[in-house]
Amino acid sequence: METKNEGQENQKIPLLTPYKMGNFQLSHRVVLAPLTRQRSYNNIPQTHAILYYSQRASKGAFLLSEAAGVSDTAQGYPHTPGIWTNEQVQAWKPIVDAVHAKGAVFFCQILHVGRVSNKGFQPNGEDPISCTDKGLTSHTRDNGVDVDESFRPRRLRTDEIPQIVDDFRLAARNAIEAGRDCFDGVEIHGAHGYLIDQFLKDQANDRTDQYGGSLENRCRFALEIAEAVANEIGADRVGMRLSPFSNYMECGDSNPDALGLYMAEALNKHELLYCHMVEPRMKTFEEKVECPQSLFPMRKTFKGTFIVAGGYAREDGDKALAENRADLVAYGRLFLANPDLPKRFEINVKLNEYNRETFIIPDPVVGYTDYPFLEEVA
Ligand SMILES: Cc1cc2nc3c(=O)[nH]c(=O)nc-3n(C[C@H](O)[C@H](O)[C@H](O)COP(=O)(O)O)c2cc1C
């Protein structure tokens, strides 16, 4: 017969309980957040990513890839991967294959950075595109990368917008069609001040056509992408990441509660698999500031799986699940530094500390695949 203590030890904490996300049977709720690592030389995923992702994969885990550009105008950082050329798609295959071999579910995050780019990243040195021609004013981007102050984006004409929507559709098709070793789905990156967020937020969007002005108009671009991607690969393989409360990259909104709610309702119409929202407390890319705003109204509204992210540790992630404020919790920096994070949460042991100096260096090993597993620490 079990003693009381043994019974308690055997009882799994909410983070370690199984969850069915649409057709995917997950064995726990600790998600790998999308993490750009800038080690994909010339926009091609590299073989060192095989080890990095498979270290973080386990049976029934849910992993999100770092953001992958949807086209040759989508990039804004050195050595970030793409998913628009055949070479890129082929290079993802062994990475996805290794994650699948561990029994994990793997979605590709797809991105266009819009005005968070500059001529140096654009084909033929052209201006980056955006919903606006207002450039970023601050010299240093929120992720610490310097901006050339003199550049301004080119405002997309209304008739050019369907082409960008189509780039997302094709990128999703590429992600799924990477052969037998394809991604299981895609996450549309609608957060953090990148192109979709530029359309969503009234600080950035100053358009006067059907893609600007009212809330409905500002959300149109994001929803056209959600619809196009869902029609292409099936809504049961599509999630969207949003950060209505954040104002990174000079991309804030005067009414983030209304924006978040509107999007949650609209994504219901397209029956998206999940909605992944960044907590309002993430005032900067890395800093957590407690605040009265909450994602709960959006959680209650959205009918699919609701994923939260931003500053979570073991205890508050557990609490969010126990209080039904989320179905899954995504971990960024802690998972980056702890390849066996779910196991460490399970046995509640000390975590490796992350080193932000090595987050986005091009080294194929250091700060990437050399964080020790528990057994190695012991
Ligand atoms: C090095 C680094 C790279 C990141 N890259 C991405 C990215 O590619 N896509 C994205 O949506 N968020 C990205 N983020 C944000 C994380 O997914 C996450 O939301 C953020 O780190 C807060 O969660 P955490 O407190 O668990 O780290 C990045 C964060 C860091 C630190």
PDBQT file of the ligand as one rigid body, heavy atoms in Angstrom, charges set to zero:
ROOT
HETATM    1  C1  LIG A 401      17.178  34.242 -28.343  1.00  0.00    +0.000 C 
HETATM    2  C2  LIG A 401      15.697  34.406 -28.539  1.00  0.00    +0.000 A 
HETATM    3  C3  LIG A 401      15.151  34.194 -29.794  1.00  0.00    +0.000 A 
HETATM    4  C4  LIG A 401      13.775  34.318 -30.004  1.00  0.00    +0.000 A 
HETATM    5  N1  LIG A 401      13.254  34.053 -31.237  1.00  0.00    +0.000 NA
HETATM    6  C5  LIG A 401      11.920  34.066 -31.427  1.00  0.00    +0.000 A 
HETATM    7  C6  LIG A 401      11.350  33.664 -32.670  1.00  0.00    +0.000 A 
HETATM    8  O1  LIG A 401      12.031  33.253 -33.618  1.00  0.00    +0.000 OA
HETATM    9  N2  LIG A 401       9.999  33.716 -32.783  1.00  0.00    +0.000 N 
HETATM   10  C7  LIG A 401       9.191  34.147 -31.756  1.00  0.00    +0.000 A 
HETATM   11  O2  LIG A 401       7.965  34.166 -31.914  1.00  0.00    +0.000 OA
HETATM   12  N3  LIG A 401       9.706  34.492 -30.569  1.00  0.00    +0.000 NA
HETATM   13  C8  LIG A 401      11.035  34.452 -30.365  1.00  0.00    +0.000 A 
HETATM   14  N4  LIG A 401      11.540  34.749 -29.129  1.00  0.00    +0.000 N 
HETATM   15  C9  LIG A 401      10.631  34.960 -27.995  1.00  0.00    +0.000 C 
HETATM   16  C10 LIG A 401      10.421  33.628 -27.254  1.00  0.00    +0.000 C 
HETATM   17  O3  LIG A 401       9.718  32.695 -28.043  1.00  0.00    +0.000 OA
HETATM   18  C11 LIG A 401       9.649  33.829 -25.933  1.00  0.00    +0.000 C 
HETATM   19  O4  LIG A 401       8.374  34.340 -26.197  1.00  0.00    +0.000 OA
HETATM   20  C12 LIG A 401      10.402  34.766 -25.013  1.00  0.00    +0.000 C 
HETATM   21  O5  LIG A 401      11.733  34.327 -24.839  1.00  0.00    +0.000 OA
HETATM   22  C13 LIG A 401       9.741  34.827 -23.630  1.00  0.00    +0.000 C 
HETATM   23  O6  LIG A 401       9.626  33.535 -23.067  1.00  0.00    +0.000 OA
HETATM   24  P1  LIG A 401      10.647  33.004 -21.951  1.00  0.00    +0.000 P 
HETATM   25  O7  LIG A 401      10.518  33.952 -20.783  1.00  0.00    +0.000 OA
HETATM   26  O8  LIG A 401      10.149  31.624 -21.634  1.00  0.00    +0.000 OA
HETATM   27  O9  LIG A 401      12.020  33.036 -22.532  1.00  0.00    +0.000 OA
HETATM   28  C14 LIG A 401      12.923  34.678 -28.915  1.00  0.00    +0.000 A 
HETATM   29  C15 LIG A 401      13.487  34.894 -27.651  1.00  0.00    +0.000 A 
HETATM   30  C16 LIG A 401      14.834  34.767 -27.454  1.00  0.00    +0.000 A 
HETATM   31  C17 LIG A 401      15.405  34.973 -26.058  1.00  0.00    +0.000 C 
ENDROOT
TORSDOF 0
